[in-house]
Amino acid sequence: MDPSIDPMSGRPVLTPELAQEIAQDIGRITGFNVLITDPAAVVIGCGDLERVGTVHEASLEVVRTGRPATHTAQQAGRMRGVRPGMSLPITVGEEVIGTVCLTGVPAEVHRFGLVVRRQTEILLEEAALLRSRLLHERAVDDFVRDIALYDPEVVDAGAVDARAVELGLAPGLARAAVLLEVSQADEGAAAVSRITVLRTVREVFRDRQDVAGVQAAGRYVVLAAAHGERTAPGRLADACGHLLSLLYDRHGLDGRMAVGEPGAGTTGMHHSYRDAATALRTGPAVFPGDRVFTAADLRIPHLLGAAPRQARARFADAVLGELPGQPDWPTLRETLVGWAEGGFHLVRVAERLHIHRNTLLYRLEKIGKLSGRQVREPAQAIEMYLACLTDILQASATQGKVR
């Protein structure tokens, strides 16, 4: 619980830390020594630190009546812990929660009194609001981590759904997990705060049912409401591309993003997150020139990646044989992938690979001779295609790109 917020009323509370900060700030602005007390007239903030913890007797009457009071040198001399000046009540709503006192000649400080009092109340309200916002941000971060790490054997889905309701989210609405990883484009550039990044993220993902938080350093999660126009294929991916451009142009950040399939409730959003996380790991290996990856486009690599590593290696070795040992294996592998994804159509595949049709025929013939397989038979070509994707994932894992 935030000590600066009353848990019953929700109103700001004058803590010693906050009182000391306010006393120093106002004293710096006005040039007067400023003293702040709690409702019991105990000094909890003062430019003169020796007075902290002492009793300011004049504040007792100010708290009781809720009215300001001035104290001449003669009057101050008859009270404990009081110096000449002015004491004013600090009120929140109808309640006096303390006093703010200015030390000086009463005639001089009087004209500053109401301004100082109001400034104190404003600073108190702003501090409470800031802390409230920080608590909200912490709750959002905790929620997205709950979705990311959800384990039905450990956590009740109903409890996570209840937390969503506390954040103003409709728990039954389908949402797609969107993952963002960022890093400085220029290593010598100043670091960008996570609040700054989140502000830009929320500018793009601004639906009232979207929620965006921080999962770890440089890693952000958006649970994007999947309704209306967002259900159209590619709409969320387009938003991701726009966000990455803004992050680079405004903050000098490089990034990549992944979008999971929409899912409803805690379980559905967790599955969407897992799919997006897998897409973020495997996407750069399969589509090295892209920055936005969707789980829908990576279902086959996802399935292959789910198999045990040794099983994947045996499959690739059995299907590809000696092909990976050839000096031009990357080119041959690219040809096999393009051949399958181009629908085994010579003209279409040649255009896709930006090569002449005869060059494609030459490569396919070479692959067939080296592998002993009928590359132009769809069933065998698909098998080789899957083996090529497996080889790509294996190579990336070895290089540390896929963990």
C-alpha positions as CSV (number, residue, x, y, z in Angstrom):
1,M,0.0,0.0,0.0
2,D,1.3,3.4,-0.9
3,P,1.9,5.4,2.4
4,S,1.0,8.7,0.7
5,I,-2.6,7.5,0.0
6,D,-5.2,6.8,2.7
7,P,-6.5,3.3,2.0
8,M,-10.0,4.2,3.3
9,S,-10.6,7.6,1.7
10,G,-8.2,7.5,-1.2
11,R,-7.0,10.9,-0.2
12,P,-3.3,12.0,0.0
13,V,-1.5,11.6,3.3
14,L,1.2,14.0,4.4
15,T,4.2,11.7,5.0
16,P,7.4,12.9,6.6
17,E,9.3,12.2,3.3
18,L,6.8,14.2,1.3
19,A,6.6,17.0,3.9
20,Q,10.4,17.4,3.9
21,E,10.4,17.6,0.1
22,I,7.7,20.2,0.0
23,A,9.2,22.3,2.7
24,Q,12.5,22.4,0.9
25,D,10.9,23.2,-2.5
26,I,8.7,26.0,-1.2
27,G,11.6,27.4,1.0
28,R,13.8,27.5,-2.1
29,I,11.1,29.3,-4.1
30,T,10.1,31.9,-1.4
31,G,13.3,32.5,0.4
32,F,11.6,31.9,3.8
33,N,12.2,29.1,6.2
34,V,9.2,26.7,5.8
35,L,8.0,24.3,8.4
36,I,5.3,21.6,8.0
37,T,3.6,19.7,10.8
38,D,1.3,16.8,11.1
39,P,-2.2,17.1,12.8
40,A,-0.6,16.7,16.2
41,A,1.6,19.8,15.6
42,V,4.8,17.6,15.3
43,V,7.2,19.1,12.8
44,I,7.7,16.5,9.9
45,G,9.4,18.8,7.4
46,C,11.5,21.9,7.7
47,G,14.4,23.7,6.1
48,D,16.0,23.7,9.6
49,L,16.5,19.9,10.1
50,E,17.0,20.4,13.9
51,R,13.3,21.3,14.3
52,V,12.1,18.1,12.7
53,G,10.4,16.0,15.4
54,T,9.8,18.9,17.8
55,V,6.3,20.3,18.6
56,H,5.1,23.5,17.0
57,E,2.5,24.6,19.6
58,A,0.9,27.3,17.5
59,S,-0.2,24.7,15.0
60,L,-2.4,23.0,17.5
61,E,-4.9,25.9,17.4
62,V,-4.6,26.2,13.6
63,V,-5.5,22.5,13.2
64,R,-8.4,22.8,15.6
65,T,-10.0,25.9,14.0
66,G,-8.9,25.4,10.4
67,R,-7.9,29.1,10.3
68,P,-4.5,30.7,9.7
69,A,-2.7,32.5,12.5
70,T,0.2,35.0,12.8
71,H,2.7,35.1,15.6
72,T,4.7,38.1,16.6
73,A,8.0,37.7,18.4
74,Q,6.2,38.4,21.7
75,Q,3.5,35.8,21.0
76,A,5.9,33.2,19.7
77,G,8.0,33.6,22.9
78,R,5.1,32.3,25.0
79,M,4.7,29.1,22.9
80,R,6.8,26.0,22.6
81,G,8.8,25.6,19.4
82,V,7.3,28.7,17.7
83,R,9.1,31.5,15.9
84,P,7.6,34.7,14.5
85,G,5.7,34.2,11.3
86,M,2.5,32.6,10.1
87,S,0.9,29.2,10.3
88,L,-1.8,28.0,7.9
89,P,-3.9,24.8,7.8
90,I,-3.3,22.3,5.0
91,T,-6.7,20.9,4.0
92,V,-7.7,18.0,1.8
93,G,-11.4,18.1,1.2
94,E,-12.9,19.2,4.5
95,E,-10.1,17.7,6.7
96,V,-7.1,19.5,8.1
97,I,-4.1,17.1,7.7
98,G,-1.4,19.4,9.0
99,T,0.0,22.9,8.8
100,V,2.5,24.9,6.8
101,C,4.4,27.7,8.6
102,L,6.5,30.5,7.4
103,T,9.2,32.0,9.6
104,G,9.6,35.8,9.4
105,V,8.1,39.2,10.2
106,P,4.3,38.6,10.2
107,A,3.6,41.6,8.0
108,E,6.1,40.3,5.4
109,V,5.1,36.7,5.3
110,H,1.4,37.4,5.5
111,R,1.2,38.3,1.8
112,F,2.8,35.0,0.9
113,G,0.7,32.9,3.2
114,L,-2.3,31.9,1.1
115,V,0.0,31.3,-2.0
116,V,2.3,29.0,0.0
117,R,-0.7,27.2,1.5
118,R,-2.2,26.6,-1.9
119,Q,1.1,25.6,-3.4
120,T,1.6,23.1,-0.6
121,E,-1.8,21.5,-1.2
122,I,-1.1,21.4,-5.0
123,L,2.3,19.7,-4.4
124,L,0.7,17.2,-2.0
125,E,-2.1,16.4,-4.6
126,E,0.5,16.1,-7.4
127,A,2.7,13.8,-5.4
128,A,-0.3,11.6,-4.5
129,L,-1.3,11.5,-8.1
130,L,2.2,10.6,-9.3
131,R,2.4,7.8,-6.8
132,S,-1.1,6.6,-7.8
133,R,0.1,6.5,-11.5
134,L,3.2,4.6,-10.5
135,L,1.1,2.1,-8.6
136,H,-1.1,1.7,-11.7
137,E,1.9,1.2,-13.9
138,R,3.2,-1.4,-11.5
139,A,-0.2,-3.2,-11.5
140,V,-0.1,-3.2,-15.4
141,D,3.4,-4.6,-15.4
142,D,2.4,-7.3,-12.9
143,F,-0.7,-8.2,-15.0
144,V,1.2,-8.6,-18.3
145,R,3.8,-10.8,-16.5
146,D,1.0,-12.9,-15.0
147,I,-0.2,-13.5,-18.5
148,A,3.3,-14.3,-19.8
149,L,4.1,-16.7,-17.0
150,Y,0.6,-18.1,-16.4
151,D,0.6,-21.7,-15.2
152,P,-2.8,-23.2,-14.5
153,E,-1.2,-25.7,-12.1
154,V,0.0,-22.8,-9.9
155,V,-2.4,-19.8,-10.5
156,D,-6.2,-19.7,-10.7
157,A,-7.3,-18.1,-14.0
158,G,-10.1,-16.5,-12.2
159,A,-7.7,-14.5,-10.0
160,V,-5.9,-13.1,-13.1
161,D,-9.3,-12.3,-14.7
162,A,-10.2,-10.4,-11.6
163,R,-7.0,-8.4,-11.8
164,A,-7.9,-7.5,-15.4
165,V,-11.3,-6.2,-14.2
166,E,-9.5,-4.0,-11.6
167,L,-7.5,-2.4,-14.5
168,G,-10.8,-1.6,-16.3
169,L,-10.4,-4.5,-18.8
170,A,-13.2,-6.7,-20.1
171,P,-11.9,-10.2,-19.2
172,G,-13.9,-12.0,-21.9
173,L,-12.7,-9.8,-24.8
174,A,-10.2,-11.5,-27.2
175,R,-6.8,-9.9,-27.2
176,A,-3.6,-10.6,-29.3
177,A,-0.3,-10.5,-27.5
178,V,2.1,-8.1,-29.2
179,L,5.8,-8.3,-28.1
180,L,8.3,-5.5,-28.6
181,E,12.1,-5.8,-28.2
182,V,14.1,-2.6,-28.5
183,S,17.8,-1.5,-28.3
184,Q,19.7,1.6,-29.0
185,A,20.5,2.1,-32.6
186,D,23.6,4.1,-31.6
187,E,25.5,2.6,-28.7
188,G,26.7,6.0,-27.7
189,A,23.2,7.6,-27.5
190,A,21.6,8.4,-24.2
191,A,19.3,5.8,-22.7
192,V,15.6,6.1,-23.3
193,S,13.4,5.6,-20.3
194,R,10.7,2.9,-20.3
195,I,8.0,5.5,-19.6
196,T,9.0,7.3,-22.8
197,V,8.9,4.1,-24.8
198,L,5.5,3.2,-23.3
199,R,4.1,6.6,-24.1
200,T,4.9,6.0,-27.8
201,V,3.6,2.4,-27.6
202,R,0.3,3.6,-26.2
203,E,0.0,6.3,-28.8
204,V,-0.2,3.5,-31.4
205,F,-2.1,0.9,-29.3
206,R,-4.6,3.4,-27.9
207,D,-7.8,1.4,-27.8
208,R,-9.5,1.6,-24.4
209,Q,-9.2,-2.1,-24.0
210,D,-5.5,-2.3,-24.9
211,V,-3.0,-2.8,-22.1
212,A,0.7,-2.2,-22.5
213,G,3.4,-2.9,-19.9
214,V,7.1,-3.7,-19.3
215,Q,8.1,-7.4,-19.0
216,A,11.8,-6.9,-18.7
217,A,14.5,-4.4,-19.7
218,G,14.0,-3.6,-23.4
219,R,11.0,-5.9,-23.7
220,Y,7.4,-4.7,-23.7
221,V,4.1,-6.5,-24.0
222,V,0.8,-5.2,-25.5
223,L,-2.4,-7.1,-25.0
224,A,-4.2,-5.6,-28.0
225,A,-8.0,-5.8,-28.1
226,A,-9.0,-7.8,-31.2
227,H,-12.3,-6.3,-32.3
228,G,-13.5,-4.1,-35.1
229,E,-11.0,-3.4,-37.9
230,R,-8.3,-5.1,-36.0
231,T,-9.7,-8.5,-36.9
232,A,-8.6,-7.9,-40.5
233,P,-5.5,-9.9,-41.4
234,G,-2.3,-7.8,-41.1
235,R,-3.9,-4.8,-39.3
236,L,-2.0,-5.4,-36.1
237,A,1.2,-6.1,-38.1
238,D,0.7,-2.7,-39.8
239,A,0.4,-1.0,-36.5
240,C,3.6,-2.7,-35.4
241,G,5.5,-1.4,-38.4
242,H,4.2,2.1,-37.7
243,L,5.3,1.9,-34.0
244,L,8.8,0.7,-35.0
245,S,9.2,3.7,-37.3
246,L,8.1,6.1,-34.5
247,L,10.6,4.5,-32.0
248,Y,13.4,4.9,-34.4
249,D,12.6,8.4,-35.6
250,R,11.8,9.8,-32.2
251,H,14.1,7.9,-29.8
252,G,16.8,6.3,-32.0
253,L,15.6,2.8,-31.1
254,D,15.9,-0.3,-33.2
255,G,13.3,-2.9,-32.6
256,R,11.5,-6.0,-33.7
257,M,7.9,-7.1,-32.9
258,A,5.8,-10.2,-33.0
259,V,2.0,-10.7,-33.0
260,G,0.2,-13.8,-31.6
261,E,-3.2,-15.1,-32.5
262,P,-6.0,-13.5,-30.5
263,G,-7.2,-15.4,-27.5
264,A,-9.9,-14.7,-24.8
265,G,-9.4,-14.9,-21.1
266,T,-6.3,-15.6,-19.2
267,T,-5.6,-18.9,-20.9
268,G,-6.2,-17.5,-24.4
269,M,-4.0,-14.5,-23.8
270,H,-1.3,-16.7,-22.4
271,H,-1.4,-18.9,-25.5
272,S,-1.2,-15.8,-27.7
273,Y,1.8,-14.6,-25.7
274,R,3.6,-17.9,-26.1
275,D,2.9,-17.9,-29.9
276,A,4.2,-14.3,-30.1
277,A,7.3,-15.2,-28.1
278,T,8.0,-18.1,-30.4
279,A,7.5,-15.9,-33.4
280,L,9.9,-13.4,-32.0
281,R,12.6,-16.1,-31.6
282,T,12.1,-18.0,-34.9
283,G,11.0,-15.1,-37.1
284,P,14.5,-13.5,-37.6
285,A,15.9,-16.9,-38.7
286,V,13.2,-17.7,-41.2
287,F,12.6,-14.1,-42.4
288,P,16.0,-12.3,-41.7
289,G,15.0,-9.1,-43.5
290,D,11.8,-8.5,-41.6
291,R,11.2,-6.7,-38.3
292,V,7.5,-7.7,-37.7
293,F,6.6,-11.4,-37.3
294,T,3.2,-13.0,-36.9
295,A,2.5,-16.3,-35.4
296,A,0.1,-17.1,-38.3
297,D,3.0,-16.9,-40.7
298,L,5.3,-19.1,-38.6
299,R,3.1,-22.0,-37.7
300,I,5.3,-24.6,-39.5
301,P,8.6,-23.3,-38.0
302,H,6.9,-23.2,-34.7
303,L,5.8,-26.8,-35.0
304,L,9.3,-27.9,-36.1
305,G,10.9,-25.9,-33.3
306,A,8.7,-27.7,-30.8
307,A,10.2,-31.1,-31.6
308,P,13.2,-32.2,-29.6
309,R,16.5,-30.9,-31.0
310,Q,18.0,-34.4,-31.6
311,A,14.8,-35.5,-33.5
312,R,15.0,-32.4,-35.7
313,A,18.6,-33.0,-36.4
314,R,18.0,-36.7,-37.4
315,F,15.1,-35.6,-39.7
316,A,17.2,-33.0,-41.5
317,D,20.2,-35.3,-41.9
318,A,18.0,-38.1,-43.2
319,V,16.2,-35.9,-45.8
320,L,19.0,-33.6,-46.9
321,G,21.9,-36.1,-46.8
322,E,25.1,-34.5,-48.2
323,L,23.5,-31.3,-49.4
324,P,24.4,-29.1,-46.3
325,G,28.1,-30.0,-47.0
326,Q,28.0,-28.3,-50.4
327,P,29.8,-24.9,-50.8
328,D,26.7,-23.4,-52.3
329,W,24.3,-24.9,-49.7
330,P,22.8,-21.6,-48.6
331,T,21.8,-20.9,-52.3
332,L,20.5,-24.4,-52.7
333,R,18.5,-24.2,-49.5
334,E,17.0,-20.9,-50.6
335,T,16.0,-22.5,-53.8
336,L,14.2,-25.4,-52.1
337,V,12.4,-23.0,-49.7
338,G,11.4,-20.8,-52.6
339,W,10.3,-23.8,-54.7
340,A,7.8,-24.9,-52.0
341,E,6.6,-21.5,-51.0
342,G,6.2,-20.5,-54.7
343,G,3.8,-23.4,-55.3
344,F,6.2,-25.5,-57.4
345,H,5.6,-23.1,-60.3
346,L,8.7,-22.5,-62.4
347,V,7.9,-18.9,-63.5
348,R,6.5,-17.8,-60.2
349,V,9.4,-19.3,-58.2
350,A,12.0,-17.8,-60.6
351,E,10.5,-14.4,-60.1
352,R,10.4,-14.9,-56.4
353,L,14.1,-15.8,-56.3
354,H,15.0,-13.1,-58.8
355,I,16.7,-15.6,-61.1
356,H,16.2,-16.8,-64.7
357,R,13.9,-19.8,-65.3
358,N,16.9,-21.8,-66.7
359,T,18.9,-21.0,-63.6
360,L,16.1,-22.4,-61.5
361,L,16.0,-25.6,-63.6
362,Y,19.7,-26.0,-63.2
363,R,19.6,-25.7,-59.5
364,L,16.7,-28.2,-59.1
365,E,18.5,-30.7,-61.3
366,K,21.6,-30.3,-59.2
367,I,19.7,-30.8,-56.0
368,G,18.0,-33.9,-57.4
369,K,21.4,-35.4,-58.4
370,L,23.0,-34.7,-55.0
371,S,20.1,-35.8,-52.9
372,G,18.8,-38.7,-55.0
373,R,15.2,-37.2,-54.6
374,Q,12.6,-36.2,-57.0
375,V,12.5,-32.5,-56.3
376,R,9.7,-31.8,-58.7
377,E,7.4,-34.3,-56.9
378,P,5.4,-32.2,-54.4
379,A,5.5,-34.8,-51.6
380,Q,9.3,-35.1,-51.7
381,A,9.7,-31.4,-52.2
382,I,7.6,-30.6,-49.1
383,E,9.7,-33.0,-47.1
384,M,12.8,-31.2,-48.3
385,Y,11.2,-27.9,-47.6
386,L,10.5,-28.9,-44.0
387,A,14.1,-30.2,-43.6
388,C,15.4,-26.9,-44.9
389,L,13.4,-24.9,-42.3
390,T,14.7,-27.3,-39.7
391,D,18.3,-26.6,-40.9
392,I,17.7,-22.9,-40.7
393,L,16.4,-23.2,-37.1
394,Q,19.3,-25.4,-36.1
395,A,21.8,-23.0,-37.6
396,S,20.3,-20.0,-35.8
397,A,20.2,-21.9,-32.5
398,T,23.9,-22.7,-32.9
399,Q,24.6,-19.0,-33.4
400,G,22.6,-18.1,-30.4
401,K,19.9,-16.3,-32.3
402,V,17.2,-18.7,-31.2
403,R,17.2,-19.7,-27.5
